[in-house]
């Protein structure tokens, strides 16, 4: 009978060379926690936990995984992914509520869930998107993400040259800069490509409503996380006042909240992040909720190699996924850690089909970006 015999982790970290700015803080390093699960069948599965913010997130995630998560999964049957996911959520979500930190708990669970799906693929000799049945697509649409706040025209020109037909800019830097960003992007893109915008929760309700005419003037198809706090009643009020289509989900935890978002006429796009929200298992539940209400799913993706590969597999197994985010900025934790990484071709990526994640990982490249982390004693 298959059992998980060991759980390990690595902290991955490398400088972000091109000066990534957000409305709330710069991103000076790319970071991730890589989880590795071994079984008594001699297999290893890989998962990723998102730790881009805050800069000290790695210390928390190492402690949460080692002390809260790993003791609950060593000895478990890796084939029953749903049971392991339910057990982790049942045992750890109440602690997250008392801690006031449901996000870090679900981000830790995410890595284990992805690793379990990877194990299932390796055990069957199939890509994880084929483990649960036939794939619904062999290629997925992507949109180019992370343009701005500087060099917007140059970034947009690269997107046009690469054949992207949808791009997303960063906003939340003040009204004048935000309008400049939109004008530069639309000026290069012309009328045809879709333009999305992400405010990263920069505005209050009045500020967001005041931005609505500007967003419309540049034909922004949807605005992501426009409001601080991301509370559904306020998002619905913004939609009532302005008619703006709203996207959200990267900072949402718990299927109940995703169901409420899916049912709301204010929410046009759900954006679960599989390295944050609870892994593939949780993302599939989000897709089911979205399908019930006809809401599009465009997964958030701003992580490393494993999150990238696993999100492509999610898109291949879940029909509501309309497109996947594709970060155009320098990311030493994504393509360099994959053997023959897939790249967009005119706004689409072919979904890889190797066992598990679909793409082999480059172990030497992973070792090169592995950094020391607290408490280096062996895991269980």
Residue frames relative to the residue before (quaternion, step in Angstrom):
aa qw qx qy qz dx dy dz
X 1.0000 0.0000 0.0000 0.0000 0.00 0.00 0.00
X 0.4498 -0.7165 0.4685 0.2546 3.59 -0.80 1.02
X 0.0189 0.7852 -0.6175 0.0423 3.52 -1.02 0.90
X 0.4659 -0.6132 0.5483 0.3261 3.57 -1.26 0.49
X 0.1837 -0.8246 0.5309 0.0670 3.56 -0.62 1.13
X 0.8092 0.0207 0.0051 0.5871 3.60 1.12 -0.50
X 0.1174 -0.7586 0.6377 0.0642 3.53 -1.23 0.64
X 0.0149 -0.8011 0.5967 -0.0434 3.56 -0.73 1.10
X 0.1350 -0.7798 0.6004 0.1148 3.53 -1.30 0.22
X 0.1438 -0.7353 0.6533 0.1083 3.50 -1.36 0.41
X 0.2805 -0.7026 0.6218 0.2027 3.54 -1.16 0.65
X 0.1372 -0.7888 0.5975 0.0454 3.56 -0.70 1.13
X 0.1142 0.7978 -0.5792 0.1221 3.57 -0.88 0.92
X 0.1310 0.7677 -0.6185 0.1051 3.56 -1.02 0.88
X 0.5784 -0.5993 0.4112 0.3704 3.62 -1.05 0.64
X 0.3516 -0.6778 0.6022 0.2330 3.54 -1.19 0.69
X 0.3057 -0.8389 0.4221 0.1567 3.53 -0.08 1.32
X 0.7702 0.4146 -0.2098 0.4369 3.60 1.03 -0.62
X 0.5845 -0.6689 0.3661 0.2774 3.57 1.04 0.77
X 0.0691 0.8342 -0.5407 0.0837 3.56 0.67 1.12
X 0.1189 -0.7933 0.5961 0.0342 3.56 -0.82 1.05
X 0.1102 -0.7440 0.6549 0.0738 3.53 -1.20 0.71
X 0.6514 -0.5229 0.3607 0.4149 3.57 -1.20 0.31
X 0.7579 0.3968 -0.2028 0.4765 3.60 1.12 -0.60
X 0.7939 -0.1096 0.1005 0.5896 3.63 1.13 -0.52
X 0.4958 -0.6282 0.4914 0.3436 3.61 -1.14 0.50
X 0.2921 -0.7056 0.6107 0.2094 3.55 -1.32 0.38
X 0.1055 -0.8480 0.5190 0.0201 3.57 -0.13 1.29
X 0.7748 0.1761 -0.1147 0.5962 3.58 1.24 -0.38
X 0.3354 -0.6548 0.6267 0.2568 3.51 -1.27 0.49
X 0.0095 0.8091 -0.5842 0.0627 3.57 -0.85 0.99
X 0.0990 0.7669 -0.6321 0.0503 3.55 -1.22 0.52
X 0.2845 -0.6927 0.6191 0.2364 3.53 -1.31 0.31
X 0.1990 -0.7680 0.6030 0.0835 3.54 -0.78 1.10
X 0.1499 -0.7793 0.6055 0.0607 3.57 -0.80 1.07
X 0.1089 -0.7792 0.6163 0.0342 3.55 -1.02 0.90
X 0.0978 -0.7906 0.6040 0.0225 3.59 -0.76 1.08
X 0.1776 -0.7729 0.6032 0.0851 3.58 -0.86 1.01
X 0.1795 -0.7669 0.6041 0.1216 3.56 -1.18 0.59
X 0.6007 -0.5669 0.4163 0.3802 3.56 -1.26 0.29
X 0.5566 0.5660 -0.3993 0.4587 3.58 1.30 0.12
X 0.5468 -0.6382 0.3836 0.3828 3.58 1.28 -0.03
X 0.5362 0.6214 -0.4011 0.4068 3.58 1.24 0.35
X 0.1594 -0.7557 0.6252 0.1124 3.55 -1.30 0.45
X 0.1283 -0.7811 0.6084 0.0569 3.55 -0.95 0.96
X 0.2506 -0.7838 0.5573 0.1108 3.56 -1.07 0.80
X 0.0016 0.7821 -0.6230 0.0107 3.54 -1.09 0.80
X 0.2709 -0.7720 0.5579 0.1390 3.56 -1.24 0.43
X 0.1518 -0.7529 0.6350 0.0831 3.52 -1.11 0.83
X 0.4397 -0.7201 0.4897 0.2198 3.56 -0.87 1.08
X 0.0944 0.7984 -0.5908 0.0675 3.61 -0.85 0.95
X 0.1726 0.8189 -0.5344 0.1182 3.63 0.99 0.67
X 0.7922 0.0753 -0.0166 0.6054 3.60 1.02 -0.79
X 0.5927 -0.2414 -0.7684 0.0078 1.53 -2.06 1.48
X 0.7394 -0.4203 0.2633 0.4554 3.62 -1.22 0.12
X 0.7166 0.4272 -0.2492 0.4919 3.61 1.14 -0.58
X 0.3264 0.7904 -0.4770 0.2031 3.61 1.25 0.20
X 0.5804 0.6030 -0.3893 0.3847 3.62 1.03 -0.64
X 0.6446 0.5308 -0.3366 0.4352 3.60 0.93 -0.83
X 0.6563 0.4979 -0.3059 0.4772 3.57 0.96 -0.85
X 0.6973 0.4950 -0.2977 0.4243 3.57 0.83 -0.98
X 0.6029 0.5440 -0.3515 0.4659 3.57 1.07 -0.72
X 0.6791 0.4860 -0.2971 0.4630 3.60 0.88 -0.91
X 0.6647 0.5077 -0.3133 0.4498 3.59 0.90 -0.90
X 0.6781 0.4803 -0.2982 0.4696 3.58 0.91 -0.84
X 0.7128 0.4668 -0.2767 0.4443 3.58 0.76 -0.99
X 0.7877 0.3568 -0.1713 0.4721 3.57 0.84 -0.97
X 0.7767 0.3626 -0.1894 0.4789 3.58 1.04 -0.69
X 0.7780 0.3761 -0.1764 0.4714 3.56 0.95 -0.91
X 0.7086 0.4966 -0.2994 0.4021 3.59 0.60 -1.08
X 0.6573 0.5048 -0.3551 0.4325 3.67 0.84 -0.73
X 0.6633 0.5154 -0.3044 0.4492 3.60 1.17 -0.49
X 0.7569 0.4066 -0.2206 0.4616 3.62 1.13 -0.39
X 0.5559 0.5811 -0.4194 0.4212 3.62 1.12 -0.42
X 0.7592 0.2891 -0.2661 0.5189 3.55 -0.72 1.17
X 0.5634 0.6052 -0.3893 0.4059 3.59 1.25 -0.23
X 0.5241 -0.6050 0.4990 0.3321 3.55 -1.31 0.39
X 0.3234 -0.7861 0.4866 0.2017 3.63 -0.40 1.14
X 0.5838 0.6061 -0.3755 0.3883 3.59 1.19 -0.38
X 0.6933 0.4236 -0.2723 0.5155 3.59 1.15 -0.51
X 0.1315 -0.8471 0.5117 0.0577 3.54 0.49 1.26
X 0.6539 0.5311 -0.3218 0.4322 3.57 0.90 -0.88
X 0.6605 0.5091 -0.3143 0.4537 3.57 0.96 -0.84
X 0.6504 0.5004 -0.3212 0.4727 3.58 0.95 -0.82
X 0.6487 0.5165 -0.3178 0.4598 3.59 0.95 -0.87
X 0.6693 0.4944 -0.3048 0.4634 3.60 0.89 -0.90
X 0.6501 0.5224 -0.3196 0.4498 3.58 0.98 -0.83
X 0.6612 0.5001 -0.3102 0.4652 3.57 0.92 -0.87
X 0.6703 0.4923 -0.3061 0.4634 3.58 0.90 -0.89
X 0.6633 0.5111 -0.3145 0.4471 3.59 0.90 -0.89
X 0.7289 0.4479 -0.2506 0.4531 3.57 0.96 -0.82
X 0.7894 0.3684 -0.1601 0.4642 3.55 1.01 -0.80
X 0.5650 0.6093 -0.4023 0.3843 3.63 1.06 -0.55
X 0.6504 0.4992 -0.3550 0.4492 3.68 0.86 -0.72
X 0.6296 0.5143 -0.3393 0.4733 3.58 1.06 -0.69
X 0.6293 0.5357 -0.3287 0.4572 3.57 1.04 -0.75
X 0.6398 0.5177 -0.3316 0.4612 3.57 1.01 -0.77
X 0.6844 0.4766 -0.2939 0.4670 3.59 0.88 -0.91
X 0.6449 0.5176 -0.2893 0.4822 3.53 1.13 -0.73
X 0.3481 -0.7230 0.5095 0.3107 3.56 1.14 -0.63
X 0.6634 0.4809 -0.2816 0.4993 3.56 1.25 0.48
X 0.0129 0.8250 -0.5645 0.0234 3.60 0.51 1.10
X 0.5871 0.6124 -0.3654 0.3831 3.57 1.10 -0.64
X 0.6966 0.4622 -0.3005 0.4591 3.62 0.68 -0.96
X 0.6255 0.5314 -0.3485 0.4528 3.60 1.02 -0.70
X 0.7091 0.4414 -0.2746 0.4765 3.60 0.80 -0.95
X 0.6050 0.5442 -0.3594 0.4568 3.59 1.09 -0.58
X 0.6390 0.5017 -0.3212 0.4866 3.59 1.08 -0.67
X 0.6462 0.5093 -0.3133 0.4741 3.59 0.94 -0.86
X 0.5772 0.6117 -0.3706 0.3942 3.59 1.05 -0.74
X 0.6741 0.5116 -0.3085 0.4343 3.57 0.84 -0.97
X 0.6580 0.5018 -0.3114 0.4672 3.59 0.96 -0.84
X 0.6595 0.5157 -0.3191 0.4442 3.59 0.90 -0.87
X 0.6454 0.5029 -0.3260 0.4736 3.60 0.93 -0.84
X 0.6494 0.5162 -0.3211 0.4569 3.59 0.96 -0.85
X 0.6316 0.5260 -0.3371 0.4591 3.62 1.03 -0.70
X 0.6501 0.4925 -0.3159 0.4848 3.59 1.00 -0.77
X 0.6197 0.5283 -0.3381 0.4718 3.57 1.05 -0.71
X 0.6367 0.5221 -0.3145 0.4723 3.59 1.00 -0.84
X 0.6453 0.5243 -0.3255 0.4504 3.58 0.94 -0.87
X 0.6465 0.5144 -0.3191 0.4644 3.55 1.03 -0.74
X 0.6739 0.4848 -0.3021 0.4686 3.58 0.89 -0.88
X 0.6417 0.5351 -0.3308 0.4387 3.60 1.00 -0.77
X 0.7483 0.3822 -0.2048 0.5021 3.58 1.07 -0.74
X 0.4365 -0.6999 0.4510 0.3410 3.57 1.28 -0.28
X 0.6133 0.5471 -0.3273 0.4663 3.57 1.27 0.42
X 0.5579 -0.5279 0.5019 0.3976 3.54 -1.29 0.33
X 0.6056 -0.6014 0.3672 0.3698 3.58 -1.01 0.78
X 0.6170 0.5564 -0.3538 0.4296 3.60 1.11 -0.55
X 0.6812 0.4475 -0.2936 0.4995 3.62 1.23 -0.24
X 0.4835 0.6890 -0.4313 0.3248 3.58 1.26 -0.25
X 0.7551 0.3894 -0.2028 0.4869 3.58 0.94 -0.92
X 0.7631 -0.2754 0.1852 0.5546 3.62 1.24 0.02
X 0.7569 -0.3572 0.2703 0.4759 3.53 -1.27 -0.32
X 0.4807 -0.6438 0.5099 0.3072 3.55 -1.12 0.70
X 0.4116 -0.7144 0.5128 0.2393 3.54 -1.13 0.69
X 0.7942 0.0470 -0.0403 0.6045 3.60 1.23 -0.27
X 0.3527 -0.7338 0.5475 0.1934 3.52 -1.23 0.61
X 0.7598 0.1356 -0.1431 0.6195 3.58 1.28 -0.10
X 0.2282 -0.7834 0.5699 0.0966 3.53 -1.14 0.64
X 0.4770 -0.6393 0.5226 0.3011 3.54 -1.12 0.72
X 0.1003 -0.7718 0.6243 0.0666 3.56 -1.14 0.68
X 0.1910 -0.7396 0.6196 0.1806 3.54 -1.25 0.39
X 0.4843 -0.6700 0.4892 0.2778 3.55 -1.05 0.86
X 0.1132 -0.8328 0.5416 -0.0158 3.54 -0.69 1.16
X 0.7869 0.3957 -0.2800 0.3818 3.51 -1.44 0.34
X 0.3278 0.7251 -0.5347 0.2843 3.60 1.03 0.72
X 0.7838 0.3353 -0.2585 0.4544 3.54 -1.04 0.87
X 0.5700 -0.0337 -0.7783 -0.2611 1.45 -2.50 0.14
X 0.6938 0.4208 -0.2871 0.5090 3.61 1.21 -0.28
X 0.8250 0.2556 -0.1810 0.4703 3.56 -1.32 0.31
X 0.1987 0.8287 -0.5077 0.1264 3.59 1.12 0.60
X 0.6633 0.5115 -0.3254 0.4387 3.60 0.83 -0.90
X 0.6618 0.4987 -0.3104 0.4658 3.59 0.92 -0.87
X 0.6530 0.5024 -0.3157 0.4706 3.58 0.97 -0.83
X 0.6550 0.5110 -0.3132 0.4602 3.58 0.96 -0.83
X 0.6257 0.5306 -0.3429 0.4575 3.59 1.02 -0.74
X 0.6402 0.5096 -0.3338 0.4680 3.60 1.00 -0.75
X 0.6370 0.5243 -0.3292 0.4593 3.58 1.03 -0.74
X 0.6441 0.5087 -0.3169 0.4752 3.58 0.97 -0.83
X 0.6622 0.5146 -0.3058 0.4507 3.57 0.91 -0.92
X 0.6857 0.4730 -0.2761 0.4794 3.57 1.11 -0.71
X 0.5472 -0.6591 0.3781 0.3510 3.59 1.26 -0.07
X 0.3677 0.7308 -0.5022 0.2803 3.61 1.20 0.31
X 0.2024 -0.7910 0.5664 0.1117 3.55 -0.98 0.83
X 0.7482 0.2084 -0.1910 0.6003 3.59 1.29 0.31
X 0.0013 0.7979 -0.6018 0.0345 3.58 -0.94 0.92
X 0.2149 -0.7676 0.5909 0.1240 3.55 -1.25 0.49
X 0.2051 -0.7779 0.5865 0.0943 3.54 -0.93 1.00
X 0.4381 -0.6557 0.5492 0.2765 3.51 -1.31 0.45
X 0.0680 -0.7727 0.6307 0.0221 3.56 -1.04 0.90
X 0.5368 0.6410 -0.4556 0.3058 3.54 -1.35 -0.13
X 0.5490 0.6289 -0.3755 0.4026 3.57 1.25 0.43
X 0.6910 -0.3754 0.2611 0.5598 3.58 1.28 0.27
X 0.6357 -0.5958 0.3359 0.3578 3.54 -1.01 0.86
X 0.6735 0.5004 -0.3147 0.4438 3.60 0.85 -0.91
X 0.6817 0.4697 -0.2942 0.4776 3.58 0.87 -0.90
X 0.6325 0.5358 -0.3393 0.4447 3.58 0.98 -0.78
X 0.6660 0.4792 -0.3159 0.4765 3.59 0.92 -0.82
X 0.6161 0.5390 -0.3469 0.4579 3.60 1.03 -0.71
X 0.6399 0.5327 -0.3185 0.4531 3.59 0.93 -0.91
X 0.6811 0.4819 -0.2884 0.4698 3.57 0.88 -0.95
X 0.6617 0.5127 -0.3134 0.4484 3.57 0.94 -0.88
X 0.6617 0.4993 -0.3120 0.4642 3.59 0.94 -0.85
X 0.6628 0.5027 -0.3154 0.4567 3.58 0.92 -0.84
X 0.7051 0.4530 -0.2781 0.4694 3.57 0.77 -1.00
X 0.6095 0.5721 -0.3539 0.4195 3.58 1.06 -0.66
X 0.6904 0.4349 -0.2657 0.5134 3.58 1.09 -0.69
X 0.6963 0.5045 -0.2864 0.4227 3.57 0.87 -0.95
X 0.3187 -0.7184 0.5476 0.2873 3.56 0.98 -0.81
X 0.7485 -0.4467 0.2728 0.4072 3.55 -1.27 -0.14
X 0.6797 0.5770 -0.3042 0.3354 3.59 0.97 -0.80
X 0.7098 0.4594 -0.3262 0.4227 3.68 0.56 -0.95
X 0.5008 -0.6369 0.4970 0.3106 3.55 -1.13 0.70
X 0.1572 -0.7736 0.6098 0.0716 3.55 -1.06 0.83
X 0.0826 -0.7745 0.6270 0.0138 3.55 -0.81 1.11
X 0.1590 -0.7889 0.5863 0.0928 3.58 -1.24 0.37
X 0.1625 -0.7788 0.6036 0.0510 3.54 -1.11 0.84
X 0.1970 -0.8063 0.5509 0.0868 3.58 -0.62 1.17
X 0.2923 -0.7854 0.5020 0.2138 3.63 1.23 -0.17
X 0.6567 -0.5585 0.2952 0.4118 3.56 0.94 1.02
X 0.2934 0.8094 -0.4680 0.1993 3.59 1.07 0.71
X 0.7739 0.4124 -0.1766 0.4470 3.60 1.04 -0.73
X 0.3704 -0.6262 0.6089 0.3162 3.51 -1.35 0.25
X 0.7492 -0.4207 0.2537 0.4443 3.56 -1.27 0.15
X 0.6712 0.4995 -0.3072 0.4535 3.59 0.91 -0.88
X 0.6563 0.5109 -0.3131 0.4585 3.58 0.97 -0.82
X 0.6574 0.5039 -0.3116 0.4655 3.57 0.96 -0.83
X 0.6472 0.5088 -0.3231 0.4669 3.57 0.95 -0.82
X 0.6535 0.5101 -0.3154 0.4618 3.59 1.03 -0.74
X 0.6502 0.5114 -0.3143 0.4657 3.58 1.16 -0.53
X 0.4910 0.7105 -0.4187 0.2806 3.60 1.16 -0.48
X 0.6741 0.4812 -0.3360 0.4485 3.68 0.77 -0.79
X 0.6339 0.5180 -0.3342 0.4671 3.59 1.06 -0.68
X 0.6417 0.5188 -0.3220 0.4640 3.57 0.94 -0.84
X 0.6617 0.4927 -0.3065 0.4749 3.57 0.99 -0.81
X 0.6302 0.5618 -0.3419 0.4127 3.58 0.96 -0.83
X 0.7470 0.3444 -0.2022 0.5315 3.58 1.12 -0.65
X 0.4647 -0.7293 0.4105 0.2893 3.55 1.30 0.46
X 0.1634 0.7781 -0.5758 0.1906 3.56 0.77 1.10
X 0.3974 -0.7643 0.4623 0.2105 3.56 -0.59 1.18
X 0.7765 -0.1354 0.0611 0.6124 3.60 1.10 -0.64
X 0.3118 -0.7307 0.5832 0.1694 3.51 -1.29 0.59
X 0.2762 -0.7896 0.5356 0.1158 3.55 -0.77 1.12
X 0.8651 -0.0634 0.0084 0.4975 3.55 -1.03 0.95
X 0.0666 0.8506 -0.5195 0.0457 3.61 0.63 1.04
X 0.7938 0.3638 -0.1542 0.4624 3.60 1.02 -0.76
X 0.5203 -0.6096 0.5040 0.3220 3.54 -1.10 0.76
X 0.7811 0.2938 -0.2404 0.4958 3.54 -0.88 0.98
X 0.1983 -0.8403 0.4903 0.1189 3.58 1.24 -0.45
X 0.3161 0.7676 -0.5028 0.2410 3.61 1.05 0.70
X 0.5498 -0.6707 0.3939 0.3044 3.54 -0.83 1.06
X 0.6463 0.5127 -0.3681 0.4288 3.70 0.77 -0.76
X 0.6765 0.4716 -0.3036 0.4772 3.61 0.97 -0.76
X 0.6109 0.5274 -0.3530 0.4732 3.60 1.05 -0.67
X 0.6565 0.5016 -0.3096 0.4708 3.57 0.99 -0.79
X 0.6354 0.5093 -0.3339 0.4748 3.59 1.04 -0.68
X 0.6234 0.5223 -0.3398 0.4725 3.60 1.02 -0.75
X 0.6583 0.4949 -0.3114 0.4741 3.57 0.92 -0.86
X 0.6378 0.5293 -0.3318 0.4505 3.61 0.97 -0.80
X 0.7034 0.4714 -0.2706 0.4580 3.59 0.95 -0.86
X 0.8308 0.2813 -0.0826 0.4732 3.56 0.91 -0.93
X 0.3657 -0.7302 0.4942 0.2980 3.58 1.12 -0.60
X 0.3946 0.7380 -0.4755 0.2713 3.61 1.25 0.10
X 0.3729 -0.6762 0.5757 0.2688 3.62 -0.94 0.78
X 0.1869 -0.8133 0.5492 0.0439 3.57 -0.81 1.06
X 0.1604 -0.7533 0.6322 0.0848 3.54 -1.14 0.81
X 0.1687 0.7783 -0.5933 0.1169 3.58 -1.03 0.76
X 0.4024 0.7364 -0.5032 0.2064 3.54 -1.29 0.23
X 0.5696 0.6245 -0.4046 0.3490 3.61 1.07 -0.49
X 0.7657 0.2879 -0.1723 0.5487 3.60 1.17 -0.50
X 0.4727 0.6404 -0.4472 0.4080 3.55 1.15 0.72
X 0.0796 -0.8047 0.5884 0.0003 3.56 -0.95 0.94
X 0.7494 0.3370 -0.2869 0.4924 3.55 -0.85 1.04
X 0.4769 -0.7040 0.4504 0.2722 3.55 -0.76 1.05
X 0.5693 0.6011 -0.3877 0.4053 3.59 1.12 -0.56
X 0.6787 0.4714 -0.2926 0.4812 3.58 0.91 -0.87
X 0.6289 0.5203 -0.3430 0.4649 3.59 1.00 -0.71
X 0.6319 0.5255 -0.3397 0.4574 3.60 1.01 -0.71
X 0.6430 0.5083 -0.3269 0.4704 3.58 1.01 -0.77
X 0.6447 0.5087 -0.3224 0.4708 3.57 0.98 -0.77
X 0.6579 0.5221 -0.3130 0.4435 3.58 0.92 -0.90
X 0.6964 0.4800 -0.2690 0.4607 3.57 1.04 -0.74
X 0.6141 0.5838 -0.3475 0.4018 3.60 1.21 -0.35
X 0.4477 -0.6921 0.4928 0.2787 3.61 -0.88 0.85
X 0.5794 0.5968 -0.3764 0.4080 3.60 1.23 -0.28
X 0.7186 0.4486 -0.2352 0.4765 3.57 1.11 -0.69
X 0.1929 -0.8107 0.5481 0.0714 3.55 -0.52 1.23
X 0.8053 0.1538 -0.0275 0.5719 3.58 1.10 -0.74
X 0.1972 -0.7439 0.6279 0.1162 3.56 -1.01 0.91
X 0.1258 -0.8264 0.5489 0.0027 3.56 -0.93 0.99
X 0.0389 0.8020 -0.5950 0.0350 3.62 0.45 1.05
X 0.2399 -0.7307 0.6221 0.1470 3.55 -1.17 0.69
X 0.3801 -0.7735 0.4467 0.2403 3.59 -0.44 1.15
X 0.6560 0.4829 -0.3228 0.4819 3.63 1.20 -0.32
X 0.7075 0.4156 -0.2493 0.5143 3.58 1.32 0.02
X 0.7727 0.4518 -0.2096 0.3936 3.56 0.71 -1.15
X 0.7233 -0.4010 0.2717 0.4921 3.61 1.18 -0.34
X 0.6456 -0.5708 0.3092 0.4023 3.55 1.22 0.42
X 0.7729 -0.3203 0.2678 0.4778 3.53 -1.33 -0.33
X 0.6384 0.5536 -0.3368 0.4154 3.59 0.90 -0.91
X 0.6923 0.4571 -0.2810 0.4824 3.58 0.85 -0.92
X 0.6458 0.5282 -0.3281 0.4431 3.59 0.97 -0.81
X 0.6294 0.5182 -0.3399 0.4688 3.60 1.04 -0.67
X 0.6287 0.5145 -0.3342 0.4778 3.59 1.06 -0.68
X 0.6200 0.5251 -0.3364 0.4761 3.59 1.06 -0.74
X 0.6488 0.5161 -0.3163 0.4612 3.58 0.95 -0.85
X 0.6286 0.5249 -0.3350 0.4660 3.58 1.02 -0.72
X 0.6526 0.4960 -0.3101 0.4815 3.59 0.98 -0.83
X 0.6456 0.5214 -0.3196 0.4574 3.57 0.97 -0.81
X 0.6485 0.5278 -0.3213 0.4446 3.58 0.95 -0.87
X 0.6325 0.5547 -0.3330 0.4260 3.58 1.03 -0.74
X 0.7756 0.3063 -0.1572 0.5290 3.59 1.16 -0.56
X 0.4942 -0.6827 0.4211 0.3352 3.59 1.22 0.12
X 0.4167 0.7016 -0.4699 0.3366 3.59 1.14 0.64
X 0.4473 -0.6928 0.4962 0.2716 3.58 -0.92 0.88
X 0.1991 -0.7419 0.6266 0.1318 3.56 -1.22 0.59
X 0.0430 0.7551 -0.6513 0.0614 3.55 -0.82 1.10
X 0.2849 -0.8161 0.4658 0.1896 3.60 0.11 1.24
X 0.4476 -0.6413 0.5569 0.2800 3.52 -1.12 0.79
X 0.0529 0.7996 -0.5936 0.0741 3.59 -0.96 0.85
X 0.2525 0.7484 -0.5729 0.2190 3.54 -0.32 1.27
X 0.4916 0.6641 -0.4140 0.3820 3.54 1.02 0.87
X 0.7200 -0.4594 0.3378 0.3955 3.51 -1.23 -0.63
X 0.8422 -0.2606 0.1581 0.4447 3.51 -1.36 -0.35
X 0.6917 0.4765 -0.2960 0.4550 3.59 0.84 -0.94
X 0.6464 0.5077 -0.3259 0.4670 3.60 0.94 -0.81
X 0.6290 0.5365 -0.3236 0.4601 3.57 1.02 -0.81
X 0.6944 0.4726 -0.2810 0.4642 3.57 0.76 -1.04
X 0.6928 0.4838 -0.2871 0.4511 3.59 0.87 -0.93
X 0.6279 0.5272 -0.3468 0.4555 3.60 1.04 -0.65
X 0.6154 0.5212 -0.3481 0.4780 3.60 1.05 -0.65
X 0.6423 0.5090 -0.3231 0.4733 3.59 1.03 -0.75
X 0.6087 0.5382 -0.3468 0.4686 3.60 1.03 -0.73
X 0.6629 0.5150 -0.3077 0.4479 3.57 0.89 -0.94
X 0.6742 0.5008 -0.2951 0.4556 3.57 1.10 -0.68
X 0.7424 0.3975 -0.2319 0.4869 3.60 1.16 -0.41
X 0.7433 0.3757 -0.2049 0.5141 3.63 1.21 -0.31
X 0.3958 -0.7654 0.4584 0.2175 3.59 -0.40 1.22
X 0.6556 0.5340 -0.3534 0.4002 3.69 0.90 -0.68
X 0.5452 0.6037 -0.4210 0.4014 3.63 1.19 -0.27
X 0.2097 -0.8198 0.5263 0.0833 3.55 -0.37 1.28
X 0.7761 -0.1087 0.1040 0.6124 3.58 1.13 -0.64
X 0.3143 -0.7267 0.5843 0.1780 3.54 -1.34 0.33
X 0.5013 -0.6438 0.4946 0.2993 3.55 -1.08 0.76
X 0.0667 -0.7847 0.6159 0.0235 3.58 -0.99 0.88
X 0.2974 -0.7834 0.5315 0.1239 3.54 -0.36 1.36
X 0.2471 -0.8069 0.5218 0.1251 3.60 -0.62 1.12
X 0.5662 0.6216 -0.3835 0.3821 3.59 1.25 -0.18
X 0.6885 -0.4696 0.3565 0.4223 3.54 -1.34 0.30
X 0.0941 0.7924 -0.5945 0.0992 3.57 -0.76 1.08
X 0.1826 -0.8280 0.5229 0.0875 3.60 0.00 1.27
X 0.6535 0.4972 -0.3275 0.4674 3.61 1.23 -0.10
X 0.6439 0.5144 -0.3447 0.4493 3.62 1.19 0.03
X 0.8315 0.2377 -0.1491 0.4795 3.62 -0.22 -1.20
X 0.6669 0.5170 -0.3460 0.4102 3.67 0.83 -0.77
X 0.6844 0.4812 -0.2929 0.4628 3.62 1.17 -0.41
X 0.6562 0.4846 -0.3025 0.4929 3.59 1.30 0.04
X 0.4029 -0.6627 0.5722 0.2666 3.53 -1.19 0.64
X 0.8330 -0.0822 -0.0050 0.5471 3.58 -0.59 1.20
X 0.0130 -0.8457 0.5334 -0.0111 3.62 0.61 1.12
X 0.4622 -0.6685 0.4951 0.3071 3.60 -1.02 0.69
X 0.1304 -0.7784 0.6107 0.0646 3.57 -1.11 0.72
X 0.5840 -0.6013 0.4040 0.3663 3.59 -1.09 0.58
X 0.0925 -0.7475 0.6548 0.0628 3.53 -1.21 0.65
X 0.8205 -0.1849 0.0541 0.5382 3.55 -0.34 1.34
X 0.7715 -0.4190 0.1857 0.4412 3.51 0.79 1.14
X 0.7125 0.3700 -0.2680 0.5326 3.59 1.19 0.36
X 0.1686 -0.7578 0.6207 0.1095 3.56 -1.24 0.57
X 0.3944 -0.6779 0.5666 0.2527 3.56 -0.97 0.87
X 0.3996 -0.7245 0.5098 0.2353 3.58 -0.86 0.97
X 0.4124 -0.7242 0.4895 0.2564 3.62 -0.62 1.06
X 0.2735 -0.8132 0.5071 0.0822 3.55 -1.12 0.71
X 0.3692 0.7064 -0.5193 0.3083 3.61 1.14 0.45
X 0.6729 -0.5048 0.3306 0.4280 3.64 -1.14 0.39
X 0.8058 0.2677 -0.2166 0.4818 3.55 -1.15 0.69
X 0.8541 -0.0158 0.0529 0.5172 3.55 -0.71 -1.10
X 0.5275 -0.6482 0.4001 0.3762 3.56 1.23 -0.29
X 0.7683 0.2096 -0.0969 0.5970 3.58 1.24 -0.49
X 0.4149 -0.6927 0.5159 0.2862 3.64 -0.79 0.84
X 0.3884 -0.6952 0.5568 0.2363 3.54 -1.17 0.68
X 0.3943 -0.6895 0.5588 0.2385 3.56 -1.17 0.69
X 0.2965 -0.8113 0.4761 0.1648 3.56 -0.11 1.29
X 0.6348 0.5223 -0.3398 0.4569 3.59 1.02 -0.70
X 0.6538 0.5030 -0.3131 0.4707 3.58 0.98 -0.81
X 0.6226 0.5281 -0.3379 0.4683 3.58 1.05 -0.72
X 0.6459 0.5231 -0.3218 0.4535 3.58 0.92 -0.87
X 0.6546 0.5459 -0.3149 0.4175 3.59 1.02 -0.78
X 0.7537 0.3349 -0.2067 0.5264 3.62 1.14 -0.52
X 0.4439 0.6658 -0.4700 0.3726 3.60 1.26 0.31
X 0.1442 -0.8076 0.5707 0.0368 3.55 -0.83 1.04
X 0.5923 -0.5547 0.4233 0.4028 3.61 -1.13 0.48
X 0.0676 -0.7869 0.6115 0.0473 3.54 -1.15 0.59
X 0.6828 -0.5047 0.3128 0.4258 3.61 -1.16 0.40
X 0.8529 0.1664 -0.1195 0.4802 3.53 -1.28 0.55
X 0.0030 -0.8603 0.5070 -0.0528 3.52 0.44 1.29
X 0.3963 0.7142 -0.5047 0.2793 3.63 1.16 0.20
X 0.6301 -0.5603 0.3615 0.3979 3.63 -1.10 0.55
X 0.4781 -0.6524 0.5124 0.2884 3.53 -1.19 0.68
X 0.6739 -0.4615 0.3787 0.4354 3.52 -1.35 0.10
